[in-house]
């Protein structure tokens, strides 16, 4: 998709909210299109292979990335003044991604026992499977 709207323009917030990060397909629609596809077409098996190996910069499968989510991410990054943004399908996916991208096997995470149930499950059940030690404390006891 081509970027028709310059994200570096010095727009007021109201204009950014409407126009910022907008990308147009070759059809030049008036508002961003929704791409409801899971896969993409390749001109050859070799082209598909290069795409899946990451040698060609393009969409390969919508669970990894797609034009609709890419536009959302670029708009949110622009509005927040961030270098980039990652969209997730749920809040728990965001929680897991934010922890998993910072932790490695052998690391230790310390958290309160009074976590939201799904967060508690991620910290106490999922992360230890990756070799990350989880220590749960009484969050009201500052000596712990």
ZINOR-V454608 format. One record per backbone hydrogen bond with DSSP energy under -1.0 kcal/mol. CO is the residue of the C=O (numbers start at 0). NH is the residue of the N-H. If there is no record, write none. Layout:
# ZINOR-V454608
co=CO nh=NH
co=CO nh=NH
This chain:
# ZINOR-V454608
co=1 nh=23
co=5 nh=8
co=8 nh=10
co=11 nh=15
co=12 nh=16
co=14 nh=18
co=15 nh=19
co=18 nh=21
co=21 nh=4
co=23 nh=1
co=24 nh=27
co=37 nh=61
co=43 nh=47
co=44 nh=48
co=45 nh=49
co=46 nh=50
co=47 nh=51
co=48 nh=52
co=49 nh=54
co=49 nh=55
co=50 nh=53
co=55 nh=57
co=60 nh=63
co=60 nh=64
co=65 nh=69
co=66 nh=70
co=67 nh=71
co=68 nh=72
co=69 nh=73
co=70 nh=74
co=71 nh=75
co=72 nh=76
co=73 nh=77
co=74 nh=78
co=75 nh=79
co=76 nh=81
co=89 nh=93
co=90 nh=94
co=91 nh=95
co=92 nh=96
co=93 nh=97
co=94 nh=98
co=95 nh=99
co=96 nh=100
co=98 nh=101
co=98 nh=102
co=103 nh=106
co=106 nh=132
co=108 nh=134
co=110 nh=136
co=112 nh=114
co=115 nh=119
co=116 nh=120
co=117 nh=121
co=118 nh=122
co=119 nh=123
co=120 nh=124
co=120 nh=125
co=121 nh=126
co=125 nh=128
co=126 nh=129
co=126 nh=131
co=127 nh=130
co=130 nh=105
co=132 nh=108
co=134 nh=110
co=136 nh=112
co=137 nh=140
co=140 nh=143
